[in-house]
């Protein structure tokens, strides 16, 4: 698990079926691969589990690190008590407050800013450019999240992007020195105590990390205060979060946590989904040609508007298939807050349960020829054949990703607009990059691609 969790989980599922059990740092861990278990844990009995902490259970990030899932502690420290980590009524209240930012009408209002940012990206590229596609998608999706949901752009967005990158770099350096203890000791009471003691030892990397975290928080508080002084009429997420304070709902610290949660989780998951989408398209020319044909027929040279997106059927099919093969959220984990019966097995409080999107999405019991890239699985004719709770890239139930509608709006815009202007091909010598099972499923090595121009640059006005 520590060295290759994906292969380990695939092996457990193949050998033991829908349930297997092992111990890590004295904790019972159950790996479950069954749509019935996905439904029970995520929907039916979701209140009997916590994602990370709560109900007497302290942070589980160290335990998850010991299971080979990298980046848990850094992500927990970035997002604080945002809706990704919070529980119970606290989570539910915050989610209800933020929900209007992801309504159908509000989502449509984001389209012009999304297409404008993609157009800027296109205008900066030239035929023959060789790019690291993940880095390009990371920059693009972060700009879109900052502009659409928080109205941050220009120098303000660049400063924040720089601070976020420094937080990530310094966090990795700081935790790298703790990796021995995190991967072997975390999860048990003695191990967590030892980890806390070791973490108190002064280290240059930890000081840099603390400084980066303070700088990032300072910037968030800064644009919160600026918005109060210069309020916008736009109904973006920042406006909604600050408006909740008028009725005494959220504190400044809580608003800050939600901002960093949405930014951190929102762009990272889509970055990886789009990266794998481009890799698959460049590796499958027949399917790539079908996407070009659809884009030419639906859009021609027009910039897509909100009403065009439902017509980009094949683009959405490609996005679904990429998330099936390479789900950004590849593993979900919970801790039981009391004794729970799972399939006739009684599991005790504090036990870990794992369900894996990657394993389920690659299981031949649920998907025919599961290793094949086949967007036609998601056609109107075939989609009904896919059983419920076997495809869950955004999670299901009350803890499903609040940003799913935003991602499903953004992805076809990026795929279609870049396809209007460029063909992407794998650079010479590029092979499969391997898998990096971080908090999200990333390519282990960079994916280098060459851009091939498709004619005149997009110049049309943004349509509504």
C-alpha positions as CSV (number, residue, x, y, z in Angstrom):
1,X,0.0,0.0,0.0
2,X,2.8,2.5,0.9
3,X,4.6,2.0,-2.4
4,X,1.9,1.2,-4.9
5,X,-1.6,1.6,-3.5
6,X,-3.4,1.3,-6.8
7,X,-1.9,-2.0,-7.7
8,X,-2.4,-3.2,-4.2
9,X,-6.1,-2.4,-4.2
10,X,-6.6,-3.9,-7.7
11,X,-4.9,-7.1,-6.3
12,X,-7.1,-7.2,-3.2
13,X,-10.3,-6.8,-5.3
14,X,-9.2,-9.5,-7.7
15,X,-8.2,-12.0,-5.0
16,X,-10.8,-11.3,-2.3
17,X,-13.8,-9.8,-4.1
18,X,-16.0,-7.1,-2.7
19,X,-14.5,-6.9,0.8
20,X,-11.1,-7.4,2.3
21,X,-9.6,-6.4,5.6
22,X,-6.1,-5.6,6.9
23,X,-4.5,-3.6,9.7
24,X,-2.4,-0.4,9.5
25,X,-0.9,1.0,12.7
26,X,-3.3,-1.2,14.7
27,X,-6.3,0.2,12.9
28,X,-8.7,-2.1,11.0
29,X,-8.9,-1.1,7.3
30,X,-11.7,-2.5,5.1
31,X,-11.4,-2.2,1.3
32,X,-14.8,-2.4,-0.4
33,X,-15.5,-2.8,-4.1
34,X,-19.3,-3.1,-4.6
35,X,-21.9,-0.6,-5.7
36,X,-24.0,-1.7,-2.7
37,X,-21.2,-0.6,-0.3
38,X,-20.7,2.7,-2.2
39,X,-24.4,3.4,-1.7
40,X,-24.4,2.4,2.0
41,X,-21.3,4.4,3.0
42,X,-22.0,7.5,0.8
43,X,-25.8,7.7,1.0
44,X,-27.7,5.4,3.3
45,X,-25.4,5.4,6.3
46,X,-23.3,8.5,5.5
47,X,-23.9,9.9,9.0
48,X,-22.2,7.0,10.6
49,X,-18.8,7.9,9.0
50,X,-16.5,10.9,8.9
51,X,-14.2,11.8,6.1
52,X,-11.2,12.8,8.3
53,X,-12.1,13.7,11.8
54,X,-14.9,14.3,14.3
55,X,-16.9,12.4,16.8
56,X,-13.8,11.8,18.9
57,X,-11.7,10.9,15.9
58,X,-8.7,13.2,15.4
59,X,-7.2,14.0,12.1
60,X,-6.9,10.8,9.9
61,X,-4.5,12.4,7.4
62,X,-1.4,10.6,8.9
63,X,-3.2,7.3,8.7
64,X,-4.1,7.9,5.1
65,X,-0.5,8.9,4.3
66,X,0.5,5.5,5.7
67,X,-1.9,3.9,3.2
68,X,0.2,5.4,0.4
69,X,-2.1,8.4,-0.3
70,X,0.3,11.4,-0.6
71,X,-0.4,15.0,0.2
72,X,-3.1,14.5,2.9
73,X,-1.6,16.7,5.6
74,X,-0.7,19.6,3.2
75,X,-4.2,19.6,1.8
76,X,-5.8,19.4,5.3
77,X,-3.6,22.4,6.4
78,X,-4.6,24.3,3.2
79,X,-8.3,23.8,3.5
80,X,-8.7,23.9,7.3
81,X,-12.3,23.3,8.3
82,X,-13.8,23.9,4.8
83,X,-16.6,21.7,3.5
84,X,-14.2,19.1,2.2
85,X,-13.1,18.2,5.8
86,X,-15.9,19.4,8.0
87,X,-18.8,17.3,9.3
88,X,-22.4,17.2,10.4
89,X,-24.4,20.4,10.7
90,X,-21.4,22.6,10.3
91,X,-20.8,21.1,6.9
92,X,-24.4,21.1,5.9
93,X,-24.9,24.8,6.8
94,X,-21.8,25.9,4.9
95,X,-22.8,23.8,1.9
96,X,-26.3,25.4,1.8
97,X,-24.7,28.9,2.0
98,X,-22.4,28.2,-1.0
99,X,-24.9,26.3,-3.1
100,X,-26.4,29.4,-5.0
101,X,-22.9,30.0,-6.5
102,X,-23.4,26.7,-8.4
103,X,-27.0,27.1,-9.5
104,X,-27.9,26.7,-13.2
105,X,-28.4,30.5,-13.7
106,X,-25.3,31.5,-11.9
107,X,-23.2,28.9,-13.7
108,X,-24.3,30.4,-17.1
109,X,-23.1,33.8,-16.0
110,X,-19.6,32.3,-15.6
111,X,-19.3,31.3,-19.3
112,X,-18.1,34.7,-20.7
113,X,-15.2,34.9,-18.2
114,X,-14.3,31.2,-18.9
115,X,-14.2,31.7,-22.6
116,X,-12.3,34.9,-22.3
117,X,-9.5,33.2,-20.3
118,X,-9.3,30.3,-22.7
119,X,-9.2,32.7,-25.7
120,X,-6.2,34.5,-24.0
121,X,-4.5,31.2,-23.6
122,X,-5.0,30.3,-27.2
123,X,-3.7,33.7,-28.4
124,X,-0.5,33.1,-26.5
125,X,0.3,29.8,-28.2
126,X,1.8,29.1,-31.6
127,X,1.9,26.2,-34.0
128,X,4.7,23.9,-33.0
129,X,4.9,24.9,-29.4
130,X,5.8,22.0,-27.1
131,X,4.1,22.3,-23.7
132,X,3.8,20.4,-20.4
133,X,0.0,19.8,-20.7
134,X,-0.6,19.4,-17.0
135,X,1.2,22.6,-16.2
136,X,-0.9,24.4,-18.9
137,X,-4.2,23.0,-17.6
138,X,-3.2,23.9,-14.1
139,X,-2.6,27.5,-14.9
140,X,-5.7,27.7,-17.0
141,X,-8.1,26.1,-14.5
142,X,-6.7,28.2,-11.7
143,X,-7.3,31.4,-13.6
144,X,-10.9,30.4,-14.3
145,X,-11.7,29.5,-10.7
146,X,-10.2,32.8,-9.4
147,X,-12.0,34.9,-12.0
148,X,-15.3,33.1,-12.1
149,X,-15.9,32.4,-8.4
150,X,-13.9,35.2,-6.8
151,X,-13.6,38.0,-9.5
152,X,-9.8,37.8,-9.1
153,X,-7.7,38.7,-12.1
154,X,-4.6,40.6,-13.2
155,X,-1.9,41.3,-10.7
156,X,-4.1,40.2,-7.8
157,X,-4.6,36.8,-9.3
158,X,-0.9,36.5,-10.2
159,X,0.2,37.3,-6.6
160,X,-2.2,34.8,-5.2
161,X,-1.1,32.1,-7.7
162,X,2.5,32.7,-6.7
163,X,1.7,32.4,-3.0
164,X,-0.3,29.2,-3.6
165,X,2.6,27.7,-5.5
166,X,5.0,28.6,-2.7
167,X,2.7,27.1,-0.2
168,X,2.7,23.8,-2.1
169,X,6.5,23.7,-2.7
170,X,7.4,24.6,0.9
171,X,4.7,22.2,2.3
172,X,6.2,19.3,0.3
173,X,9.7,20.2,1.4
174,X,8.6,20.4,5.1
175,X,6.6,17.2,5.0
176,X,9.3,15.3,3.1
177,X,11.4,15.5,6.2
178,X,8.5,13.9,8.1
179,X,7.7,11.2,5.6
180,X,9.4,8.4,7.5
181,X,7.2,9.0,10.6
182,X,4.1,9.8,8.6
183,X,4.2,6.7,6.5
184,X,5.1,4.3,9.4
185,X,4.0,5.8,12.7
186,X,0.9,7.8,11.9
187,X,-2.5,6.4,12.8
188,X,-1.6,4.9,16.2
189,X,-1.8,7.1,19.4
190,X,1.9,6.5,20.1
191,X,2.8,7.2,16.5
192,X,0.8,10.5,16.4
193,X,2.5,11.6,19.7
194,X,5.9,10.8,18.3
195,X,5.1,12.6,15.1
196,X,3.9,15.7,17.0
197,X,7.2,15.7,19.0
198,X,9.4,15.4,16.0
199,X,7.4,18.2,14.2
200,X,8.4,20.6,17.0
201,X,12.0,20.3,16.1
202,X,13.1,23.6,14.5
203,X,13.7,23.1,10.8
204,X,14.3,25.6,8.0
205,X,11.8,23.9,5.7
206,X,9.1,24.1,8.4
207,X,9.8,27.9,8.9
208,X,9.5,28.5,5.2
209,X,6.2,26.5,5.1
210,X,4.8,28.5,8.1
211,X,5.8,31.8,6.4
212,X,4.1,30.7,3.1
213,X,0.9,29.6,4.9
214,X,0.7,33.0,6.7
215,X,1.3,34.9,3.4
216,X,-1.4,32.9,1.7
217,X,-3.9,33.5,4.5
218,X,-3.0,37.2,4.5
219,X,-3.8,37.5,0.8
220,X,-7.2,35.8,1.3
221,X,-8.1,38.1,4.1
222,X,-6.9,41.0,2.0
223,X,-9.2,40.4,-0.9
224,X,-12.1,39.7,1.5
225,X,-11.6,43.1,3.0
226,X,-11.2,44.7,-0.4
227,X,-14.6,43.3,-1.5
228,X,-16.2,44.7,1.6
229,X,-14.9,48.2,0.8
230,X,-15.7,47.8,-2.9
231,X,-18.7,45.4,-3.1
232,X,-19.6,43.9,-6.5
233,X,-23.1,43.3,-7.7
234,X,-22.0,40.0,-9.3
235,X,-23.3,36.9,-7.4
236,X,-20.0,35.2,-7.3
237,X,-19.0,32.8,-4.4
238,X,-17.0,35.5,-2.6
239,X,-20.0,37.8,-2.5
240,X,-22.2,34.9,-1.2
241,X,-19.8,34.0,1.5
242,X,-19.4,37.5,2.7
243,X,-23.1,38.2,2.6
244,X,-23.6,35.3,5.0
245,X,-21.8,37.3,7.6
246,X,-24.5,39.9,7.6
247,X,-26.7,37.3,9.4
248,X,-23.9,36.1,11.6
249,X,-23.4,32.8,9.9
250,X,-19.7,32.6,9.0
251,X,-16.6,34.0,10.7
252,X,-13.7,35.5,8.7
253,X,-11.7,32.3,9.4
254,X,-14.6,30.1,8.1
255,X,-14.9,32.2,5.0
256,X,-11.1,31.9,4.4
257,X,-11.3,28.1,4.8
258,X,-14.1,27.8,2.3
259,X,-12.2,30.0,-0.2
260,X,-9.1,27.9,0.0
261,X,-11.1,24.7,-0.2
262,X,-12.8,25.6,-3.4
263,X,-9.7,27.0,-5.0
264,X,-7.5,24.1,-3.9
265,X,-9.9,21.3,-4.7
266,X,-11.7,23.0,-7.6
267,X,-8.8,23.5,-9.9
268,X,-6.6,20.5,-9.0
269,X,-9.3,17.9,-9.8
270,X,-10.1,19.5,-13.1
271,X,-6.5,20.0,-14.0
272,X,-5.9,16.2,-13.8
273,X,-9.2,15.3,-15.6
274,X,-8.3,17.6,-18.5
275,X,-4.6,16.4,-18.5
276,X,-5.7,12.8,-18.9
277,X,-8.4,13.8,-21.5
278,X,-5.7,15.4,-23.7
279,X,-3.4,12.4,-23.2
280,X,-6.1,10.0,-24.3
281,X,-7.2,12.1,-27.3
282,X,-3.6,12.4,-28.5
283,X,-3.3,8.6,-28.2
284,X,-6.6,7.8,-30.0
285,X,-6.8,9.6,-33.3
286,X,-10.2,8.2,-34.3
287,X,-11.9,9.6,-31.2
288,X,-10.0,12.8,-31.6
289,X,-11.3,13.2,-35.1
290,X,-14.9,12.7,-33.9
291,X,-14.4,15.6,-31.4
292,X,-13.0,17.9,-34.1
293,X,-16.0,17.1,-36.3
294,X,-18.5,17.8,-33.5
295,X,-16.7,21.1,-32.6
296,X,-16.7,22.2,-36.3
297,X,-20.4,21.3,-36.7
298,X,-21.7,22.8,-33.4
299,X,-19.4,25.9,-33.1
300,X,-17.6,26.5,-36.4
301,X,-15.5,29.5,-35.5
302,X,-17.9,30.8,-32.8
303,X,-17.0,31.1,-29.2
304,X,-19.2,28.7,-27.2
305,X,-22.1,30.2,-25.2
306,X,-24.0,28.6,-22.4
307,X,-26.6,27.2,-24.8
308,X,-24.0,25.5,-26.9
309,X,-22.6,23.3,-24.1
310,X,-25.5,20.8,-24.1
311,X,-24.9,20.3,-27.9
312,X,-21.2,19.3,-27.3
313,X,-22.3,15.7,-26.6
314,X,-19.1,14.0,-27.7
315,X,-16.9,16.4,-25.7
316,X,-18.8,15.4,-22.6
317,X,-18.6,11.8,-23.5
318,X,-14.8,12.1,-23.7
319,X,-14.7,13.9,-20.4
320,X,-16.7,11.1,-18.7
321,X,-14.5,8.4,-20.2
322,X,-11.3,10.2,-19.1
323,X,-12.6,10.4,-15.6
324,X,-13.5,6.7,-15.7
325,X,-10.1,5.6,-16.8
326,X,-8.2,8.2,-14.7
327,X,-10.6,9.5,-12.0
328,X,-9.0,12.6,-10.3
329,X,-10.5,11.5,-7.0
330,X,-9.3,7.9,-7.2
331,X,-9.9,6.8,-3.6
332,X,-12.5,7.8,-0.9
333,X,-11.9,7.0,2.7
334,X,-14.1,7.2,5.8
335,X,-13.7,6.5,9.5
336,X,-16.6,4.8,11.3
337,X,-18.0,6.8,14.3
338,X,-19.6,3.7,15.8
339,X,-20.2,0.1,15.1
340,X,-21.6,-0.5,11.6
341,X,-22.8,-3.6,9.9
342,X,-21.4,-3.9,6.3
343,X,-22.6,-6.9,4.4
344,X,-23.1,-8.9,7.5
345,X,-19.7,-7.9,8.9
346,X,-19.6,-5.8,12.1
347,X,-16.9,-3.1,11.9
348,X,-15.9,-1.2,15.0
349,X,-15.7,2.5,15.8
350,X,-12.6,4.1,14.3
351,X,-12.2,1.6,11.5
352,X,-11.2,2.9,8.1
353,X,-13.3,2.0,5.0
354,X,-11.9,2.5,1.5
355,X,-13.8,2.7,-1.7
356,X,-11.9,3.3,-4.9
357,X,-13.2,5.0,-8.0
358,X,-10.1,3.7,-9.9
359,X,-10.8,0.1,-9.0
360,X,-14.5,0.3,-9.6
361,X,-14.1,2.0,-12.9
362,X,-11.6,-0.6,-14.1
363,X,-13.7,-3.6,-12.9
364,X,-14.9,-5.9,-15.8
365,X,-17.9,-6.7,-13.7
366,X,-19.1,-3.2,-14.1
367,X,-17.5,-2.1,-17.4
368,X,-17.0,-4.1,-20.6
369,X,-13.4,-4.1,-21.7
370,X,-12.6,-1.7,-18.9
371,X,-9.0,-0.8,-20.1
372,X,-10.3,0.5,-23.5
373,X,-10.8,4.2,-24.1
374,X,-14.4,4.1,-25.4
375,X,-16.3,7.4,-25.2
376,X,-19.3,5.6,-26.7
377,X,-20.0,4.1,-23.3
378,X,-21.6,7.4,-22.5
379,X,-23.9,7.8,-25.5
380,X,-27.6,8.1,-24.9
381,X,-28.0,4.5,-26.2
382,X,-25.3,2.9,-23.9
383,X,-25.3,5.0,-20.7
384,X,-28.3,3.3,-19.3
385,X,-26.4,0.0,-19.2
386,X,-24.0,1.4,-16.6
387,X,-25.2,0.3,-13.1
388,X,-25.8,2.9,-10.4
389,X,-22.9,3.6,-8.0
390,X,-20.3,2.0,-10.3
391,X,-19.2,5.4,-11.8
392,X,-18.7,8.1,-9.2
393,X,-15.8,10.4,-10.1
394,X,-17.3,13.3,-8.1
395,X,-18.6,11.1,-5.2
396,X,-22.3,10.5,-4.5
397,X,-24.7,11.5,-1.7
398,X,-24.6,14.5,0.6
399,X,-20.8,14.7,0.4
400,X,-20.6,14.7,-3.4
401,X,-18.5,17.4,-4.8
402,X,-20.3,20.8,-4.7
403,X,-18.3,21.9,-7.7
404,X,-19.3,19.1,-10.1
405,X,-21.7,21.4,-12.2
406,X,-18.8,24.0,-12.4
407,X,-16.4,21.3,-13.7
408,X,-18.9,19.9,-16.2
409,X,-19.4,23.5,-17.5
410,X,-15.7,24.3,-17.7
411,X,-14.4,21.1,-19.2
412,X,-16.3,21.1,-22.6
413,X,-15.5,24.8,-23.0
414,X,-11.8,24.1,-22.7
415,X,-11.9,21.0,-24.8
416,X,-13.9,22.6,-27.6
417,X,-12.1,25.9,-27.8
418,X,-8.6,24.5,-27.8
419,X,-9.8,21.9,-30.4
420,X,-11.1,24.8,-32.6
421,X,-7.6,26.2,-32.8
422,X,-5.1,23.4,-32.1
423,X,-4.5,19.7,-32.5
424,X,-2.5,18.2,-29.7
425,X,0.0,15.4,-30.3
426,X,2.4,13.6,-28.0
427,X,5.9,15.0,-28.3
428,X,8.6,12.7,-29.7
429,X,9.5,10.0,-27.2
430,X,6.6,10.7,-24.9
431,X,5.4,7.5,-23.3
432,X,2.8,6.8,-20.6
433,X,3.7,9.0,-17.7
434,X,2.8,6.5,-15.0
435,X,0.4,7.2,-12.1
436,X,1.1,9.3,-9.0
437,X,-1.6,8.5,-6.4
438,X,-1.6,11.9,-4.6
439,X,-4.8,13.3,-3.1
440,X,-5.8,13.4,-6.7
441,X,-4.6,11.0,-9.4
442,X,-1.7,12.8,-11.2
443,X,0.7,11.7,-14.0
444,X,4.0,10.7,-12.3
445,X,6.0,12.3,-15.1
446,X,5.2,15.3,-17.2
447,X,3.3,14.8,-20.4
448,X,4.9,16.8,-23.2
449,X,2.7,17.7,-26.2
450,X,3.1,19.6,-29.4
451,X,0.5,22.1,-30.5
452,X,-0.5,22.0,-34.2
453,X,-2.5,25.0,-35.4
454,X,-5.9,24.5,-37.1
455,X,-6.0,27.8,-39.0
456,X,-7.0,31.3,-38.1
457,X,-7.2,32.1,-34.4
458,X,-10.6,32.5,-32.8
459,X,-11.8,36.1,-33.0
460,X,-15.5,35.9,-32.6
461,X,-17.4,37.8,-29.9
462,X,-18.5,35.8,-26.9
463,X,-22.0,34.6,-27.5
464,X,-24.7,34.5,-24.9
